[in-house]
Amino acid sequence: MIKLKILFLGLTLLFSGHLRSQQAGDEKPNFLFIFSDDQRYNLVHALGNPQVQTPNLDRLVKSGSTFTHAYNMGAWNGAVCVASRAMMISGLSVWDAREQESEFQQMADEGRFWPQLLEKAGYETYMTGRWHVKADAESIFQNVVHVRPGMPNQTPEGYDRPKSKADTTWQPWDKSFEGFWKGGKHWSEVLADDAQGYLDQAAKSESPFMMYLAFNAPHDPRQAPKEFVDMYPVESIALPPSHMDMYPFKDSIGLSESLRDEALAPFPRTAYSVRKNIQEYYAIVSHMDAQIGKILGALEASGKMDNTYIIFTSDHGLAVGHHGLMGKQNMFDHSVRVPLVIAGPGIPENKQFHQQVYLQDVSATIMDLAGVDKPESTVFNSLMPYIQEDAPSAYPSIYSCYLNLQRMVRTDQYKLIFYPKLNKILLFDLKKDPAELRDRSADPMYQGIKQQLLTLLAMQQQALDDPLGPISF
């Protein structure tokens, strides 16, 4: 833990006293935390994707501040979301979260998670939607409705598709395949109804609240009403710049046909199958955005908007055709990087911060703004020093992992990916090559950079007790 404190030395304590003195005597702020699933960092129109329509998230971006480089620290299993959400709720780093995950229920019973710390500070806490954490949501939040599993049920027809333009067996609006439609109403719409109902009650209460709203969208099966799918004609969908038929190293890094996420589309990847999957991805995001609009409308109607911090992020990104991949189990930015937006009292409007952060910094930020001391076990840091002082990143570099099959370290300009089974390094100059298309690992001009990144990766591995151990190359 000492090593972790050194590596993740944050700036929160330098500024939290100033922040709390500003809040002293004021009404405690409310928190609306919206957590999507599988949403890539640029899958918001206002954040640089002209193809996808997200008017309500655009409104949030314009009314608040965006962290353009927010990352997930990785995963110890195929369900990357499990690790991400375990880190979010516990504040633990990736390998500590894996080690302590079996104790999460005991930790909840002892009141050690940050929503419970907010409750002790006088907050009313609320949760609805996707959970997938090894502790009962009811033991962590005071008000809980519609706890959803890791994903809606997928059917055999939802895999290995579409094989051609004639393959129309599975359709996103067909309720007979259940998935998001199980129970009769799309789960994103149910979540919006839940949130509106709670906000109606909160309007009549003097207690500050923290709402944890966890959409399953846009996770597969990527289902949405037909009018949202029709917004995106397949022929109008642009292929990713990194589109390829097959990622050459997929089998050695755990991304073969046997991995569920990769089996969603046919091998090799065809242009049509990728466009069709992107169409469905955009459609379910736009449908989710419409539900977020309802929630923001309810917050406004409650009279609580002016004293509420709204935070939006996702648990990780998703490839959906980038680099010939479909899932999130890889180290490219399309899968480890997410949108992260915060709006509310004192937050600059329509501003971007480019410091590298972790998405799990949300938990420390909420505690900071609520005037709650961050537990020693929380290695993540408040975002407020960046917002208030434009402080440098609290992290010397960003680390991510996938099982013992992939490792990544990145700085503002460079990224190194390591594939242990192949003893292979990939090196990208992100300023010249943001799509991560040109491997520079053998380029003589980049050998010094490669050695620096290898050193940074070794430092991260040591500090995080990475079970892979320091790499030798």
N, C-alpha and C positions, 0 to 999 in steps of 0.2 A: 504493500500500500504506500510506503514511503516513496518508492520509485514512481508510482502512479502520480503522486502529488507533485513530484518534480516535473514529470513529463507534461502533465496537464495543468501546469501552474496557470490559473486563470487570473483575470483582472477584476473579477466580481467584487472582491473585498475592498478594492481601492475606491470603488464608486458606490457601493451599496449604502454606505453611511450617508453620502450626499443625497442619494435617491430617497432614502427613508426620511431624512430630515425634511425633504420637500413634501413628503406625504403626511408628515406628522400633523395630526389634528384634522386631516381631511378624511372624507368618506373613503372606506376601502374600495378599491376597484373590483369590478367583476371580470371574469375570464370566460371567453367563448373559444374553446380549442377545437378546431375542425381538423380531423386526421383522415386523409384518404389512403387508399391502398393501391400500390403499383403505379403511381403517377410520376412520370418523368419530369425533370426539372423545367423543361420548356413546353410542357403541355398546358400552357396558359397563353391565351392570345396576346395579352399585354406583355408577356415575357419573351416575345420573339418568335411565336409560331403563328403566322398569318392564316394557316389552314384551319386551326381549331377555334371554335366559337365559345367563349367563356365570359359573357358580359358581367356576371356577378363577381367572379374572381378578378376580372379586370378592374371593377369598381374598388375591390379591396386593395389591389396593387396601387391604384392611384390615390387611395386615401391613407396609405401607410408606407412602410418601408419593406423592401425585399432584400433578402440575403441570397445573392446569386450563386454562391458556391457552398451549398449545404450538402453534407454527405452522411451516408450510413456507414458505421464502422465495420459492418460485415456480419457473418453468420457462421454458426457451427453445424448447421443442418440445411437441408434443401429448402425448407420453408424459411426463407430469409426474413420474412415478416415476423416470425416468432422471435428471433433474436433482436430485431429492431424494436419491437414493442416491449420485450423484456428489459432492454436498456432504457427505453423511454420511461417506463413506470418505476424502475428501480434506481436509475442514475448510475448503474454499474457499467464498467467497460465490457467489451464483448466476451472476453474469456472469463472474467469474474462473474458475469451474468450466467454463463453456461455452468460454472462451478456451483453457483448458489441457487440456480433455478429451482431445484428440488426443495429449497427452504422458503420459497416465495409465500406459501400459504401461512407458514409460521410467522414470517415477517409481516404479513397482512394482519394476522391475529394480534401482533404486538404493536400495530399502528405505525409502521416504519416507512410506508410509501408516501410520496409527496402529496397526493390528494388527502390523505389522512392528516398530514401536518397542517394543511390548509383548514381542514375541519376543526382541528384543535385551536386554530387562530380565529375561529368564528365564521368560517365559510360554510355554506351549504353546497354539497357536491352532487353532481348528477352525471350519469353515464348512460349512453345508449349506443348500440351498434356492435361493430366487430371487436372482439376481445382477444382470444388466442393467447392468453397468459396463464401460467400455472398457479393461479390463485383465483378464488371466486371474486368476480367483480363486486358482488353484494357485500363482501367483507372489506372492500376498499372505498366504495362510494356509498353515500347515504341513500341516494335515489337511483335506482337501476331499472331500466325497462329494455325489453327486446335485446338480450345478449345474443349476438350472432357468432356462429363458428368461424373458423379461419377462412372459408370460402363457401359460397352457395354450391349446391350439388351440381357437379358436371356430369354429363351423360356421354356414353360412347360416341354418339353422333357428333359431339362437340370437339372431338380430336381428329387430327390428321385431315384437316379440311381448310379451305375447299380444294379439291383436286383439280377442278376446272370451273369455267363459268357456268357449266350445266349443273354443278354440284350445289343444289339449293335445299338439301334436306333439312339442315339446321339453319334457323333464322333467328336473329336477336329478339324479335318481337313475339315469337311463338311461345306462348305460355305453357304449352304441353311439355316442354323440356324443363319446366320448373326453374331451378337456379334462382335468380333474383326474383322470379315471379312466384316462388313457392309461398303459399299462404294467400295468394290472390292479388296482392298489391306489391309493386316493385319495392325492394328493401330500401332503396334510396328515398323513396317517397314516404315509407313508414318512418324512417329516421327523421325526415323533415317534420312529419306530423308530431312525433315524439317531442322534438325540440320546441315546436310552436306551443304545444301543450304546457311544457315546463315554463316557458317564458311568460305565458299567460298568468301562471301562478306567481312567478317571480315579480311580476309587475305589482303585485299586491303585498310583497314582503319587503321588509327593511334589511334583511340579511344579505350580505354579499354572496355571490354564487360563483362556482367554477363548473362549467359544462364541458364534458369530454364527449365529443360527437365523432364517432368512428365509422365512416362509410366503408362498406366492402368494395364499393366501386373505386376505380375502374378495373378491379380484378376480374379474371375470367370466371364463369362464362360472361363475356362482355355483351350484356343484354340491355336493350333500351327500346322504348316505343318506336314504332316505324317512322314517325315524323322526325325523330332525331337521327335515325339512320339515313333518311332521305336527304338530310342536310349535306351529306358527304357522298356525292356520286363517286363510284369506284374509279372511274376514268380520270377524275380530277385529283386523285390522291398522288402526291409526289413520293417517289421512292426515297429512302434515306440515302445520303451520299455514301454510306458504308455498306449498302446492300450487296450481298453476295449469295451465291447458291448454297455455300456450305462453309462454316468456320473451320479452318484447317486443323485446329488443335482441340476441337470440341470433345473428343472421346477421352483425351488424357487429362482434361480439366473438369470432368464430371458433367458434361453437357451433351451426352449421347441421346439417342432416340428413347432410351429408357427413363430419362428424366421427364417427369410429367409436364412441366412447362414447355419443354422443347417439343413434345409430342403433339402440341396443339395444331401445328401446321405441318404440311408434308415435307419430307426430305427428298430431293434437294428443294430449297426454297424457290418458288416461282414468283415472278413479279406479280402475278394476279393474286396468289394466296397472301402475299405480304400486303398488297393494297387492300384486300378485303379485311384482313385482320386490323390494319390501321383504321379503316373506315369504322369498324365496330368499336375500336378503342376511342376514337374521337367522339363517337355517338354517345357512349356511356359517360364520358367526361362532360359533354354538353348537358346531358340529362341530369347528372349530379350537380352541375353548376346551377341549373334551374332550381334544384332543391335548396342549394345554398342561398339563392336569392330569396326563397320563402323564409328561411331562417333569419337572414339579415332583416327582412321586412318585419318579422315578429319581434326582433330585438328593438328595432326602431319604434314599433308600436308600444312596446313595454315601457318606454320612457327611460330605459337604462343605457341606451347607446352611448351617450356622452361620457359615461364612467365605466365603459367596458373595453378591455383589450381583446381584440379578435386575432387569433393566431391560426394560420393555416400551413400545414405541411403534409408530407406523405411518408410512408415507412421505408420506401426505396423507389427506384425507378423501374423501367422495364424496356427490354430491347425491341420487341415487336418488329423484327425484320432488320434491325441494325446489326451489322457484322454477321449476318446469316443466323442470328440467334432470335429466340422468342421470349425467353424468361429474364429473370433478374439475377441469376447466379453467375455473374461475371463482374469484372473490375472496370469495365468501360463506363464513362460518365453517364451514358444513357440509362445505366442500371444502378449506379451507386449515388447518383446526384438527384436532388429533389427540389421542388419549389419550397420556399420558406418565407412567409409574409406575416408581418405583425402591424396592426393598426390600433390606434386608441389614443388616450390622453397623452399629449406631449411627444407622440411619435411623428417624425417628419413625414410629410405627404409626398407621394410619388418619388421616393428616393431609393437608390440602390446602394447596398454595401457589398463590397467584393471580397472581404476577408473570408478565409476558409473557416467554416464552422461545421459542427455536427448537428444533424437534425434534432438529436436528443438534448441539445442545449435549451430546447423549449421548456423542459421541466425546471431547470435552474432559473430560467428567465421568469417563469410564473412565480416561483418562490420569492425571487428577488423583488418583483413588483408588488407581491402580497405582503412583503415585510417579514417573511418567514426565513429563518436561518437554514442554509443549505447543509444537509448532513455531511459528515466527513466522507462517507462512502460514495457520495455523488462526485464523479470525476468530470462531469460536464459543467459548462460555464454559462452564466447569464449573457444574453445578447446586448444588455443595456450599455456596457462600456463602449461598444462600437457605435451605438446610436447617440449616446451623449457626448462622447469624446473622440469618436472615430479612431479608437484604439487599434493597435495592430492585433492580428489574430493571437488568441491564447494558445494556439497549437503550432509547434514548430514545423509540423507537416501533418498531412492527413493519411491515416492508415485504414486499410480495409482488408478483409479476408473472406475466403470461402472454403470451409472444411480445411483439410490439409492439402488442397489442390491448387489454390490460388492465393497470392498475396499482392498487395498494392501499396505504394507510397506515392504521394504527390505533393508538390509545392505549388506556388502560384503559376509557374510556367511549365514545369516538367512532371511527367508521370512515369513511374517504373512499375511494370507488372512482372511477377515471377511465377512460373509454372514449375513446381518442384518435381513432378514426375518426369518432365522433359528436361529439367535443369536449363530452362529457357527463360531469357529475359526479353521483354519488349520495352522500348523506351520511346516516349512521345514528347515532342515539343508542342505544347498545347496552344501557345500563342500563334505559331505558324500552322498548326494542324489540329484545330479544335475537334474535328471529327475522328481523330485517332486512326488515321489511315496509313501513315508512314512510320514504320519502325526504324528508329535511329540507333538501335543498340550496337550495330556494327560500324557505324559511321565514326571515323577517326576524330571528327570535330566534336563529338559528344562523349568521348571516353571519360573526361574529367567529370562531367555531369553525371554519368552513369555511376562512377565510384562514389560521388557525394550521395546519390540517392540510395545506393546499396548500404552506405553507412547509416543513413537516416532510417532505413527499413530495419536494420539490425538493432538500432536504438529502440525503435518502437516495439519490436518483438521482445526485447529484453524487458522493457518497462511494463508491457502488457502480459507477461508470462505466456507468450505465444507457445502452444504445445509443439509447434513445428520446430522450434529452436532456430537459432541464427542460421541464415542460409550461407552456404559456401559456394562460391562461383569462381 
